[in-house]
Amino acid sequence: MTDNEFCYFHNPDISETEKKEIQSRGGQANKIKVLEPLEPITLKRGDDVILLLEDTINKVRAGKMDLRVANCMGYLAGHLIKAIEITKLENRVEIIERAILERRTIRR
């Protein structure tokens, strides 16, 4: 509101009804928009996460996914990748430890 000492919401010339209508429209504009339902997917390997990210990127580029949803998916995918890597390392360490224990048992 140029040339006015008040902002829109503090302007005494604007009715409460008008203010509420504008606030309502603003709140509706901020709602998360998922234009198509997302099917559950299995994410057990790094390749699965790559496919998820590829799909998410394509949906964002096509305007079919809200950016907030995409950001959340990217954030969670990063944590998932770390968990997958840690699990792989734990499994490898377990196999190595088992092999070492078997060799020690055979030598005795």
N, C-alpha and C positions, 0 to 999 in steps of 0.2 A: 504494500500500500504506500505508494510514493506520495510525498507531500502531506504526510499525516504523522502525528506524533505517536500514534498507537499502532501496534501490529494488528493483524486481522482479528485475533481472538480477544484482544483487550480493547477493541474499538467499541465505544458505547453506541455507535450508530448501527452496528450489526446485531440483529436479533438473536436470541438464544437458540431459536429454531434453526436459523441458518448456520450457526456455529456447530450445532449438533449434527446437522446434515453433512457438513464438510468433514467433521471428525469421523463420522461413520464411513464416508467414502474413503478417507485416508486409511482407516483400519482395514477396510476390505481390500484395498490395493496392496497391503502388506501381507496378505494371507499367502501361505505356501501353495503353489500351484503345481500339482502333479497331473498332467493331462492324460496319462494313461496308467492303469494299475501296473505295478511292478510285480512280476512273478518271483517267488522264492527261487534262489539258486544255491548250488553247493559250491563252497569256496574252500577247498582242501589243499590246493597247490598254488604255487606262484603263477602258473599259467591261467588258472581260474581267475585270479585277481587281475591279471592283465586283460582278460576278456571283459571283466566287469568295468574296468577303467575305460577301455576302448568304447564299450557300449554307452557308458555315462558321458564321455566326451562327445560322442556322436549325437546323443539326445540333447545335450546342452546346445550344441551347434545348430541343431534343427529347431530349437525353441520348444522342445517337448518335455523339458525337465527344469524345474525351478533351480536357480543357482545355489540356493541354500541347501537344498537336498543333495545336489551334486557335491558341494563342498563337504558336507557331512560324510558322504560316501567315500570321498577321497581321503579324508582324515581317518576314517575307520579302516579303509583298505591299507593305509600305511601301518597301522597297528597290527592288522591281520598278517601282513607280510612279515613283520618282525616276529610274530608268534609262530608262523610257519617255519621261519629260519631257525628259531630257537629249538623248536620241536625236532627238526632235522638233525641239528647238532647234538641234542640230547640222545637221540636214537643212535647216532654214530658213536658217541662216547660209550653208550651202553654196550654196543657190539664189541668195541675195542676192549672194554673192561672184561667182558665175558671171555674173549679170546685169551687175554692175559691170564685170567684166572684158570682157564682150562690148561694152558701151557704149564703153569706152576703145579697144577694137580698131577699132570702126566709125568713131570720130572721127578716127583717125590716117590 
